[in-house]
Amino acid sequence: MSDQDAIDAIMAGLSGPALGELAELYRDLHRHPEPAFEEKRTAGIAAGRLRAAGFEVVTGLGGTGVAGVLRNGDGPTVALRADMDALPVLEATGLPYASTATTPDGVPLMHACGHDMHVTCLSGAAQLLAAGRDRWRGTLVALFQPAEEIAAGARAMLDDGLFDRIGTPDVVLGQHVFPNPAGTLLISPGEILAAADSMEIRLYGRGGHGSQPERTVDPVVLAASTVMRLQTVVSREVSPFERAVLTVAQIHAGHKENVIPDEASITVNLRSFSPEVRRTLLAAVERVVNAEAAASGAPRPPEIRTLNAFPLTVNDGDATARVREAFAGRFGSERVPAMAPLMGSEDFGLFGAEAGAPSVFWGLGGADPDLYARAEREGRLREDVPGNHSPFFAPQLLPTLPTGVEALVTAALAWLPGVQR
């Protein structure tokens, strides 16, 4: 039996009512987003579906993580990963299944990055591969990861003994929905997602009456000068041939218009594609922040607190070529364009690094193809095609969902040996 015959036989299980049931699962997950490390409902659904398909299931990994293991004879161990957490975003899609969920504190929640699609696709692929286990040999692992958005979930699962409890995979595979035409798969070897570092910086002054600034050290002015100086780091300390981004996304200070506060805080996000540039950015932030505080006569040094740190995501060259060949053979080369490196970040790569195994991460197109083509012709992609983390982001359900399921099945079977019939 050829690989295509095996995929055909397995994917036949997604026709008709099965696809409708999976689409309803997606709508349900979209209606019920959960924040990082609070994905209890989502994890319960994933675990239940894995058990029903015959997987051995481990729950509570790193808090809310789930791992399903299906041992099916001799052969390699292939891990497929999906992330589960949502974002603090107020949904504006207008969809009939739009989220109205909030945290207990009233913060709106939305699957604005497509993790609901990731969970649905992996659930579907796991079920199909389990039902078609007479077509392949080896061990299939399905990983449902919490807290990707804060770069903590993969590390938490690993620190909780993930591979000691389920075995070490020979390859780790994952996908992410992006605002590219639905029905396409984007894949490239090498560095594809940036490393990212986020921090909160507290700047200390001496408060007082707004009418007597001479009696104070104004932390608002200190924060403003720090923000402006930080904007020169990329333009003046990083080579134009390198890629880097420095963003100050938050600034907080004070409570009243005539009271100079005692302190201010800013958050800084750094993105880079090389260890050298990463070190340059981190050192520059520390130097600038402390120098501006000294220049302002701050009564105490600033405090810099790390919020999260994402590793660089690197696709193994040989493993990526293997997956891309499988995708091209299944979907046609025209539906498998190269994936340009993105400044977005992921903690997916930690699984492969910890296992000492190759990992491959690809993009799943989720945008309406007609809308995308029109926007591209008119030079309005940024304006008309919502991107990840937008309150308007919503993958087109079809063909995104079946394409994502088929991609995971195809990639897994590129490693799991077939059974001649």
N, C-alpha and C positions, 0 to 999 in steps of 0.2 A: 504494500500500500504506500503511495506517495504521501508526502507531508500534506499536500493540498487535499488529498482524499480524507486524511485524518481530520483536518480543519473543517472540511465540508461536513463530515459526519457529526462532529461535535457542535458546530454552529447551527446545524439543523434544529437543535433543541431550543433556539431562540426565536423561532418563527411563531407567528400568531399570538395566542393567549400568553405565552411566556414573556414575550417582549412587552405586551401590555401590562403584565404584572410587574415587570421590572421598571417600567415607566412610572407606575403608581408608587413604587418604592422611592424613586427619585423625588417625585412630588411631595411625598410624605417627609422625607429627609429635609427637603428645602423648606417646608413649613415649620420644621422643628429644629432650627440650628441651636448648637450648644457651644459655649466658649471653651477655651483651652483648659484641659484637665477636668472639665465638667461634662464630657461627652458620654454620660451614663446611658441615656436612651439609645443613642446611635450605636454605642458599643454593644449594648444588649441585643439590638436588632442584628448586627453583624455576627455576633457569636451564635445567636439562634439559627441563623441561616446556614452557618458553617456546620453546626451540629446536625442539622437536618440533612445536609449533603454528605455526611459521613466523616467529617474531619474530627480529629482530636483537637480540643479547644482549650486554650489557656487564656484566662481573663485576668484583669487587674494588673497587667504588666505596666509598670511605671505609673500606676494610678488607674487609668481607664483603657490602656492598650489591650488589644486582642490579637492572638496568634492562633491560626488554624493549621494543622499539619495533616496531610493525606499521604500516607506511606503506601506505595504501589509498586513494590518490587525493587530490584536492583536498578541503579541509575543515579544521575546527579540530583542534587537538591536545589530547586529553583524557588526563590522567594519573590512574591509580588506584593507591592506595598501601596496602600492608600492612606491619606491623612483624613481626619474626621472633624477638626475644629472649625468654628465659624468666626466671624469678625464683628466688632462693635460698630455696625453700619445700619442706618435706617433705610430699608429697602424702598426703592422708587420704581421698580419695574412695572408695576400695575398688573402683574400676573395673577390669575385666579388662585394660585397656590403660593402667593407671596407671603413672606414671613411677617408675623406681627409679634414675634417673641421678643422678650426683654430679659435682662438679668434681674435678680431680686432688687437691685438698686434702680431699675428703670432704664438701663442702658439698652438701646435697640440692638438686635442681633440679626445677622444675615449671612447666608452662604455666598458672600461676595467674591470668593476666590475659587469656587467650583469644587470644594471638597465633597459636597453632596454627590456630585457626578463621579468623583473618584471612588467613593464608597460603593455607589451603585454599580459601577463598571466592574470593580473587583468582586463584589458579591455575585454578579452574574457570571463572570468568568470562572470563579471558583465552583459554582454549581454546575456549569457546563463541563468543565474538566473532570469533575467528580463523576458526573453521569456518563462521561465517555472514557472512563479509566481503562477500559479494555483496549483503547487505542494507543496508550503510551505507558512507559515504565519510569520509575524514579520516585522522588518525593516532592510534593507541591506544598509550599508554605504561603499562606495568605496573612499579611500583616496589616492590621488596622491601627494606625498610629495617632495618638493624641497630640495636641499642642504644637503643631508644626509652625503656626503663626508666631509663636514666641521662641522658636528655636530650642525647645526644651523636651519635646515628646520623644524623639528618637533616642536622645541621651538617657532619658528616664527609663525607657524600655530596656536599653542595653545595660544600664546600671542595675536593673532588677534581674539580671541574669538571663536575658532573652535566649541567647544561643546555648547556654548551659541547660536550659529547660526544653528547648525544641530541636537542638542540633544546629550546626553551622551550615549556611547555604553555600553553594558553589557559585552562584550568581544572584544578584539582586536587581530587580527590574521595577520600574515605576513610570507613571505618566502624569501629566498635568494639563488641564484644559486651559487653552489660551484663546485670545480673540482673533484667531485665524479662521479661514473658511471651514465650516463643519464638513467632516468627511476626509480631512487631510490629517497627516501625521508628520510631525517635524522632528528630525533627528540628525545629530552631528556628533563626531567624536571630540574629545578634548574638553577644554574649559567652556562650560555652557551657562552657568549661573554664578554670579559674583559672591564673594565672601562679604559678609555684612557685620558691622559692629554698631550697637546702639548704646547710648549712655545718657544718664541724667547728670547735669552739672548744677550744683548749688553754689551761688555766688553771694557772699556775705558783705553787707554794708553796715551803716549805722543810721537807724531811722530817726525821723523827727518831723517837725511841722513844715509843710510845703512853703511857708513864708520865710523860713530860715534855713536855706540849703547849706549855708556855710557851717552849720552845726552838725551836718550829716555827711555820710559817705553814701551816695545815691546808687543803690544796686541796679536800678532801672537803667541809668546811664551806663553803668558797668556792663550790664547784659547787652545793651545795644551796641557798644563798642566791640564787645566780644563777638557778637554775631557778625558784624561787618568784617572784622579781621579774619574770622574763620572762612569767609567767602573767598579769601585770597589763597587759601591753602592749595586747592586743586589747580588754580590758574597759575600759581607762581612757584609751587614746590613739587609738582608732578609733571613729568615730561608729557608734551602733547601727544607722544606716540603711545602713552599708556592710557588706561581707562580707569576713571575714578569719579565718584560722586560724594559730595558732602552736603547734607541737608540739615538745617535747623528747623524742626517742624513744630516746636512748641516753645513758648516763652510765657512765664507766669510771674507776676509780682503784684503785691499790694491789694488793698481792699477799698480805699477811699481816695478821692481826687486831691485832697489837701494833706495827705499823710504820706511822707516818704517812707517806704517799708524798710525792714531790716535785711531782707534777702530777696533774691530772685532766682528762678531756676529756668534752665533751657534743656531741651533734649537735642541730641546730635545723632545723626545716622550716617555711617560711612560705608561705602561700597567700593570694592577693589577686585582686581583679577590676578594679582601677584602678591606673594608674601612681602616683597620689598616695598611695594606701594602701600600695602596694609600697615607695615611698620612706620612708614613715613607719615601716613595720615594720623595714626594713633599718637605718635610722638609730637606731631605738630599741634594737635588739639590740646594736649597737656601743656605744651610750652605756651601757646597763645593764651589759654585760660589763666594760667598762673601769672603771666606777664601783664595781662590787662588788669588783673586784680591788684598786682603790685603798683601799677601805674595809677590806679584809682585810690590808692591808700587804704585798701580793704583791711579791716581789723583782724581778719583771719583768712587763711588760704581757702581756696575753693575746694569742694568735695566732688569727686568724679566717681559715679557709681555705674557699673556695667549693668545694662538692662538685658541684653541678649547678644549672642555672637553666633552667626551662621558660618559654616565652613564653605570654602570654594567647592562647587559641584563640578566634578570632572568625569566625563564618560570615558571608560576604557576603550581604547582604539579597536582592538580585535573583537571584543564583545559587541561594540556598537555596529561594526561592519556586519556581524552575524545577524543582528536584529534588523538592520536596515535591509539586508538582502532578503530576509524573510518577509518584511513588510512590502518590499517592491514586488516580490513574487506573488503576494496575496492581493495587494491593492492596486498594483501598477506604479511605476516610478513617478508618474506625474502627480500622484497623490501623496508622495513621500518627499517633500522638499527638504532642503537643508535647514537646520535650526540655527539661526543667528544667535550669538551669545547675548544673554539678557542680564541687565543689572539687578533683576530680582534674585532672591536667595532662597535656599532650601536646606533642611537638615537631613534630607534623604541619603546623602553620601556617607553619613556616619555608619549606616548599616554595612555597606560594602567594606569600608575601612576597618571596622571592628572585626569583620569576618575574614579579612584578608582575601576578599573575593572581588572580581570585577563587578561594576555596577553600570547600568544604562538607564538614562532618564530621557524621555521624549515628550514632545508636545502633542496634544490632542486638540485639533481645531474645533471651536464651538460656536463661531459666528455664522449668522445667516449668510450663505454664499452670495446671494444676489445683492444684499445690502453691502457686503464687503467689496464686491466687484464695483458697484456704483460709487462707493466712497473712495475706492482706490483711483478710479478714473477721474474723479473730481478733486482729488488731493485732499480729502476730508476724512481720512481714516481716524485721526485722533479725535475729531469732533463727533463723528457719526457711529463709530463702532466702540461701544463701551469696553474698557479694559478691566482686568482683575482689580478688585477692591473698589470698583465704582458701585454706587447704589443702583445703577442701571444694568449691572452685569448679570446676564442670565444666558447660559448656553442654550442654543437651539436644540431641543430635546432629540429630534430626529434630523439628521442621522448621527448626531454626536454620540448618543448612548450606544447604539449597536456597533458603531465604529470603535469606540473605546473598549467594549467587551471583546470584540474580535481581535483588536490589537494585543490585548493581554493574552488571549488564547494563543495567538500566532507567535508572540514572543516567547511564551513558556514552552511551546512545542519546538522552538528552535533549539532547545536544550534537552527536552525530555524525549528519549528515543521512542520511535514508534514500534508498533507490533504488527508484523506481517500477518495478513489474513488470507 
